[in-house]
Amino acid sequence: MIQWLRSLVFVGQMYLMMAVLAVFFTPWAIVDRRGAFAGVHAYTRWVRWTASWMVGLKTEVRGTPPQGEVLIAAKHQSFLDIIIIVSEVPRPKFIMKKQLRWAPILGWYALRIGCVPVDRGRRAQAIQQMMAGVKAGVQDPGQLIIYPQGTRVAPGVKIPYKIGTAILYEQTGQPCVPAATNVGVFWPRHGIYRKPGLAVVEFLEPIAPGKTSTAFMQELEERVETASNRLMKEAGFDAEG
């Protein structure tokens, strides 16, 4: 019960601080995109810091966070893996569900850092728009984060990887950095309770451009799932049991 109450306070302040930081950074973000990136970095680092002492949930990054123009194909278990990845890369951006553009605070900041809202099933069109924007100088190059399974996946649940990731890999011609995680063991997809422990996101070695779609998807899934299962096992959850 005490941990649940601590979790409730943590979640409440997390959303309150989202509003506070949004107000603080918005004037800068309106005139300069760097203000929007500064805002999202400040918020995600705040969440990681407060989680460590309010609910005993520490976070760790392994591997080298990418700095250049790359794809990041990440295991997605909860909001926390987004928080960790965004806090570590300089220019994060997503292809996001169209409905999220209307989300208070999140929607405007997402558009400001270069995220592209699309209808489900139209990601190829979105990446064409994004690449055109980069060439025109409308959007700064950055790290495009995509979730190959298309949704949050609880530990131990198996959902197939979607071919859209391979389409983006082929169309951008960029290296792809796989990212594994165990955050779902501590921070669930839904609910208030946050479990103490060590949540990890691990950036794996990049997959060079030029592979076929089939070879790319096979390598991506094998590497991300193997590493995620290892991290979850470290956290006391046997995904293969």
Summary of the structure (lengths in Angstrom):
residues: 241
radius of gyration: 17.5
end to end distance: 28.8
largest distance: 54.2
contacts: 759
relative contact order: 0.16
helix: 51%
strand: 16%
